[in-house]
Amino acid sequence: MKRLFAILASASLLLAGCAHHSALVEGGTVTLSLTIPHAREVLFASSLDGYELHPVLKTGNSAWVIQLPADRQFSYFYVVDGNVYIPDCSLTEHDDFGSRDCVFAPGM
């Protein structure tokens, strides 16, 4: 499993088209939205559970969302059509594989 994440993390993808990423906090939940043209499958991985892959809900033609607890900081990235994708995010950190992850921090 660690080998799989090493391969995925080192294979960061520059996707064609214009992607947009946002985070909306309401109450104790953060909704992460990713708009990415032509994506067929989007998965989400975070430090909340040791980077397990979770399917992201498709809500429109190119819009994908996932809701998570907003009570603590976590690092995360997406896997779009089998390739690691790190959107432009306001907070990032370097990971153990020479890439970076997005960071959600409550109150930021």
C-alpha positions in Angstrom: 0.0 0.0 0.0 2.8 2.4 0.8 4.4 1.7 -2.5 1.1 2.5 -4.3 1.0 5.9 -2.5 4.6 6.6 -3.4 3.9 5.9 -7.1 0.7 8.0 -7.0 2.3 10.8 -5.1 5.2 11.0 -7.5 2.9 11.0 -10.5 1.4 14.4 -10.0 -0.9 15.3 -12.9 -1.3 18.5 -14.7 -4.8 18.2 -16.2 -5.9 19.9 -19.3 -8.7 22.4 -18.9 -9.4 24.8 -16.1 -9.8 23.3 -12.6 -11.3 25.1 -9.6 -11.1 24.1 -6.0 -12.9 25.6 -2.9 -13.7 24.9 0.7 -16.9 26.1 2.5 -17.3 25.7 6.2 -20.8 25.5 7.6 -21.2 24.5 11.3 -18.9 21.6 12.0 -18.5 20.5 8.3 -16.2 21.6 5.5 -17.4 20.9 2.0 -14.5 20.6 -0.5 -15.5 21.3 -4.1 -13.5 20.4 -7.1 -14.6 21.5 -10.6 -12.5 19.6 -13.2 -13.6 19.2 -16.8 -13.6 15.8 -18.3 -12.9 13.8 -15.1 -14.5 10.4 -15.1 -13.6 9.4 -11.5 -12.4 11.5 -8.5 -11.1 10.0 -5.3 -10.1 11.8 -2.1 -7.4 10.9 0.4 -6.6 12.7 3.7 -4.6 12.4 6.9 -7.9 12.1 8.8 -7.8 8.3 8.2 -4.2 7.5 7.0 -4.9 8.5 3.4 -7.6 5.9 2.6 -9.1 6.5 -0.8 -12.8 7.6 -0.8 -15.1 8.3 -3.8 -16.1 11.9 -4.3 -19.7 12.7 -5.2 -20.3 14.1 -8.7 -22.8 16.9 -8.4 -22.8 18.4 -11.9 -21.2 18.1 -15.3 -17.7 18.7 -14.0 -18.3 19.4 -10.2 -17.3 17.0 -7.4 -17.8 17.4 -3.7 -16.9 15.7 -0.4 -17.9 16.7 3.1 -15.6 16.2 6.1 -15.4 17.3 9.8 -14.1 20.9 10.1 -12.9 20.6 13.7 -9.3 19.8 13.1 -6.5 20.3 10.6 -5.8 17.7 7.9 -3.7 17.3 4.7 -5.3 16.0 1.6 -5.1 15.3 -2.2 -7.3 14.0 -5.0 -6.8 11.1 -7.4 -8.4 12.0 -10.7 -8.8 9.2 -13.3 -6.0 7.3 -11.6 -3.6 10.2 -11.2 -2.7 12.2 -8.2 -4.0 15.8 -8.5 -3.1 18.6 -6.1 -5.3 21.6 -6.8 -4.3 25.2 -6.2 -5.0 25.6 -2.4 -4.1 28.5 -0.1 -2.3 26.2 2.4 0.1 23.4 1.3 2.8 21.3 2.9 5.5 19.0 1.5 4.8 15.3 1.8 7.2 12.4 2.2 7.3 11.7 -1.5 8.7 15.0 -2.8 5.4 16.5 -3.7 2.9 18.6 -1.7 -0.5 18.2 -0.2 -3.3 20.7 0.4 -4.0 21.6 4.0 -7.3 22.4 5.6 -7.0 24.4 8.8 -10.0 25.4 10.8 -10.4 29.2 11.1 -8.0 29.9 8.2 
